[in-house]
């Protein structure tokens, strides 16, 4: 399969995404931001959330299920908090706007917290905390997603993959950048395994009967992902609890849909049986370091922490502990230089988007 993978310069893919969004009536500035978010995923090696998702965004825009020109509004706020209504816009546009509000509030109040409703899939959570790092802040980002995960001891989908990202700036060392889902693996990894014709490890998913499976198709065909940790003995209650907390902050607190009522990010998937809010939800946070302590002292301590982790005696057969963000940084260096590898099925989907929109794809 490897020899069938094609590699594309990330700049060309960014340009294609931008032009597709423009053709679907997304304003130029918003189209560029949306393409930025997708490119960030591809460059950082998170293939499930980059251009591989473009067809879903394009389908939903073309069908009128996403508003290409949203009027993003603050509907409630305090000096350090806000609730934002995304007007059913692209999450790739609403998310960055709401994240900026959180950072601006942190700049003036010391911290900023923003809950978002009436929005859609916002790409990788890591994109948003990287923006906080650019402003020398600690960043938080989370979102709920359509149902894909069974609660602990459940045999059907109720929760989303509900990702979480947190980033801490350092001084001389690279920043700590945590970017994770709260299930065993993101839904996109199951899709990628199916596209590659590969099996999945035991503990990732169950089939429609609630039995463990190694077949990605069995999970996609009525099965479910498992919460982080898998079963109770391996800490599945912890992943389940984290996913639930993120759903409350992103969905219940903002006024968005939550749990099994969160709408799907695919034109072909059925809408939930009822609505309990508006769209899906996000939650962003930003912390100004000097509101807590001297920033240089903080970042020096983070440097020390990172070096301490790297100097830990390696477990047998390993290179030693990684710091959160290391794999993504390595991927970004390599892919900036050599391009973005795309599976044949992803290339075919981009060619289909090209045919549907009239935007050339070489």
Secondary structure, 3 states (H helix, E strand, C coil): CHHHCEEECHHHHHHHHHHHHHHCCCCHHHHHHHHHHHHHHHHCCCHHHCHHHHHHHHHHHHCCCCECCCCCEEEEECCCEEEEECCCECHHHHHHHHHHHHHHHHHHHCEEEEEEEEECCCCCCHHHHHHHHHCCEEEEEEECCCCCEECCCCCCEEECCCCEEEEECCCCCCCEEEEECCECCCHHHHHHHHHHCCCCCCCCEECCCCCEECCHHHHHCCCEEEECCCCHHHCHHHHHHHHHHHHHHHHHCCCCCCHHHCCCCCCCCCCCCCCCCCCEEEEEEEEEHHHCCCHHHHHHHHHHHHHHHHCCCCCCCCCCCCCCCHHHHHHHHHHHHHCEEECHHHHHHHHHHHHHHCCCCC
